[in-house]
Amino acid sequence: MGQIFLVRHGQASFGAADYDKLSAAGVEQARLLGAWFGTCRQPFGQAVSGSLRRHRETAEACLGALPEDLRPGAALRADPGFDEYDHVEVLSKHTPRMQDPIAAKDALGAQADARKAFQKIFAQAMERWMGGHHDADYRESWSAFRARCVGALRRTVEAAGASQNVVVFTSGGPIAAICQELMGFPNRGAAEINFSLANSGVTKLLYNSGGRISLSYLNNFAHLEQTGQAQHITYR
């Protein structure tokens, strides 16, 4: 039995011109994860990431904190199939002012609760994208995105072979899409999972030699909880 550990990236730079860079909190979250894997004596045979900067930076901080004897022998392998959907496009097709991150930050900042206002817009934008009635408006539909993410997972399993432990650094969208594929729940359930995933949280999958993949656990962030410091736990 092999294991795939899907890691959501650490906190990115929400509202900044370059969202893709990890914040200082995001780097610390990834470091705490690596230390936790070390405490658990969890070895990895391979490490894979999406091609985004926040994926690579999370991988570097996490693996850098992992004891050397538990680290993968091979270099980190990039697979763009694990990349996140274009959240700016998803948001802007529903609310055009969200196209410009600085303008969006200013607009949200005028609200009494900026995060709550953003969450409302984001949920509506996701519903529009996932519904399938406006697929022609997007460069990548939800169904195409899910197929891309599941394809990346299948490639990872095939490359790993039997009884491997693989860590994959990715984003919330691919994790939600993969869980939907494995569990068969509706789009609303996938959106709820996407919204609830903690930065640097871990979702573990099991696979066998026949190619069957199943969910072991979802959104584990014990490495953050054990610090007893609430500021380490973030979702955006």
C-alpha positions in Angstrom: 0.0 0.0 0.0 1.4 3.4 -1.0 0.6 6.8 0.4 0.2 10.2 -1.3 0.3 13.2 1.0 -1.3 16.2 -0.7 -0.1 19.4 1.0 -1.8 22.7 0.5 0.8 25.5 0.1 1.5 27.8 3.0 -0.1 31.2 3.2 0.5 33.2 0.1 0.6 37.0 -0.1 -3.1 37.8 -0.3 -3.9 41.2 -1.6 -0.3 41.9 -2.8 0.7 42.5 -6.4 2.5 39.1 -6.3 0.1 36.7 -4.6 2.2 33.7 -5.6 5.0 34.5 -3.0 4.7 32.9 0.4 4.2 35.3 3.3 6.4 35.0 6.3 3.6 33.1 8.0 3.4 30.7 5.1 7.1 29.9 5.3 6.7 29.2 9.0 3.7 26.9 8.4 5.7 24.9 5.9 8.6 24.6 8.2 6.3 23.4 11.0 4.9 20.8 8.7 8.4 19.5 7.9 9.3 19.3 11.6 6.0 17.5 12.3 6.7 14.9 9.6 10.1 14.5 11.2 8.6 13.9 14.6 6.3 11.3 13.1 9.3 9.7 11.4 7.5 9.9 8.1 9.9 9.1 5.2 9.3 10.1 1.6 10.5 8.3 -1.5 9.5 11.1 -3.9 8.4 14.8 -3.7 6.3 16.5 -6.4 5.0 20.0 -6.7 2.9 22.1 -9.0 4.8 24.7 -11.0 3.8 27.7 -9.0 6.2 29.7 -6.8 4.1 29.1 -3.7 4.3 25.4 -4.3 8.0 25.4 -4.6 8.6 27.7 -1.6 6.4 25.5 0.5 8.3 22.4 -0.6 11.6 24.0 0.1 10.7 25.1 3.6 9.0 21.8 4.5 11.7 19.5 3.1 14.4 21.7 4.5 12.9 21.1 8.0 12.7 17.4 7.5 15.5 15.2 8.9 17.9 14.3 6.1 17.3 10.5 6.4 13.6 11.0 5.7 14.0 13.2 2.6 13.4 11.9 -0.9 16.5 10.8 -2.6 15.5 12.4 -5.9 15.1 16.1 -6.6 11.7 17.8 -6.4 9.7 17.0 -9.5 7.3 19.6 -11.0 4.0 18.7 -12.5 1.8 21.6 -13.7 -1.2 19.3 -13.5 -1.2 20.2 -9.8 -1.4 23.9 -10.4 -4.3 25.9 -9.0 -7.1 27.2 -11.2 -6.9 30.9 -12.2 -8.7 32.5 -9.3 -8.4 36.0 -10.7 -10.2 34.9 -13.9 -12.9 33.0 -11.8 -13.4 36.1 -9.7 -13.3 38.7 -12.4 -15.8 36.8 -14.7 -18.3 37.2 -11.8 -17.1 40.6 -10.5 -15.0 42.5 -13.1 -13.3 44.8 -10.5 -11.5 41.8 -9.1 -9.3 41.7 -12.2 -6.9 44.1 -10.6 -5.6 42.8 -7.2 -4.7 46.3 -5.9 -8.1 47.7 -6.9 -9.8 44.7 -5.4 -7.9 45.1 -2.2 -9.0 48.8 -2.0 -12.7 47.9 -2.7 -12.7 45.1 -0.1 -10.9 47.4 2.4 -13.9 49.8 2.2 -16.1 47.0 3.6 -16.8 46.6 7.3 -15.4 43.1 7.2 -13.1 42.7 4.1 -12.6 38.9 4.5 -16.3 38.2 4.9 -17.0 40.4 1.8 -14.3 38.6 -0.2 -15.6 35.2 0.9 -19.1 36.0 -0.3 -17.9 37.2 -3.7 -15.6 34.2 -4.0 -18.4 31.7 -3.2 -20.6 33.2 -5.8 -17.8 33.3 -8.4 -17.0 29.6 -7.7 -20.7 28.6 -8.1 -20.8 30.3 -11.5 -17.6 28.6 -12.6 -18.5 25.2 -11.3 -22.1 25.2 -12.5 -21.1 24.5 -16.1 -23.5 27.0 -17.7 -20.8 29.5 -18.6 -17.9 27.2 -19.6 -17.2 29.2 -22.7 -16.3 32.2 -20.6 -13.3 30.5 -19.1 -10.0 29.3 -20.4 -10.4 26.2 -18.3 -13.8 24.9 -17.1 -14.3 23.2 -13.7 -14.7 19.8 -15.4 -11.5 20.3 -17.4 -9.6 21.5 -14.3 -10.7 18.4 -12.3 -9.6 16.1 -15.1 -6.2 17.8 -15.2 -5.7 17.4 -11.4 -6.9 13.8 -11.4 -4.5 13.1 -14.3 -1.6 14.5 -12.4 -2.5 12.3 -9.4 -2.6 9.2 -11.7 0.8 10.1 -13.2 2.2 10.4 -9.7 0.9 7.0 -8.7 2.2 5.4 -11.8 5.7 7.0 -11.4 5.8 6.0 -7.7 5.2 2.3 -8.1 4.0 0.1 -5.3 4.3 1.0 -1.6 5.9 4.4 -2.0 5.3 7.5 0.2 5.0 10.6 -2.0 4.5 14.2 -0.8 2.8 16.5 -3.3 2.8 20.3 -2.8 -0.2 21.8 -4.4 -3.2 24.1 -3.8 -6.7 23.9 -2.4 -8.4 23.6 -5.7 -6.6 20.5 -6.9 -7.1 18.8 -3.5 -10.9 19.6 -3.5 -11.2 18.4 -7.1 -9.3 15.1 -6.4 -11.5 14.5 -3.3 -14.6 15.1 -5.4 -13.4 12.5 -7.9 -12.6 10.0 -5.2 -15.7 10.5 -3.1 -18.3 11.4 -5.7 -19.9 14.3 -3.9 -21.5 17.3 -5.8 -19.9 20.6 -6.8 -21.2 22.4 -3.7 -19.3 19.8 -1.5 -16.1 20.4 -3.5 -16.4 24.2 -3.0 -17.0 23.7 0.7 -13.8 21.6 0.9 -11.9 24.2 -1.0 -13.0 27.0 1.3 -12.1 24.9 4.5 -8.6 23.8 3.7 -6.0 25.3 6.0 -2.7 26.6 4.6 -0.1 23.8 4.8 -2.9 21.3 5.7 -2.3 17.7 4.7 -4.7 15.3 2.9 -3.5 11.7 2.8 -4.5 9.2 0.1 -3.8 5.5 -0.1 -3.3 3.5 -3.3 -2.6 -0.1 -4.2 -0.9 -1.9 -7.0 -4.1 -2.2 -8.9 -4.4 1.6 -9.1 -7.2 2.0 -6.6 -6.9 5.3 -4.7 -8.9 6.1 -1.5 -9.0 8.9 1.0 -7.4 8.3 4.4 -7.8 11.7 6.0 -8.6 15.3 4.9 -7.1 18.6 5.9 -4.9 17.6 8.9 -3.1 20.6 10.4 -2.0 19.1 13.7 1.4 20.6 13.1 -0.2 24.0 13.5 -2.5 23.2 16.3 0.2 21.7 18.5 2.0 25.0 18.7 -1.0 26.4 20.7 -0.7 29.7 18.7 -3.9 30.5 16.8 -2.1 32.9 14.4 -0.4 29.9 12.7 -3.8 28.7 11.4 -4.9 30.5 8.3 -7.1 29.7 5.3 -6.3 32.5 2.8 
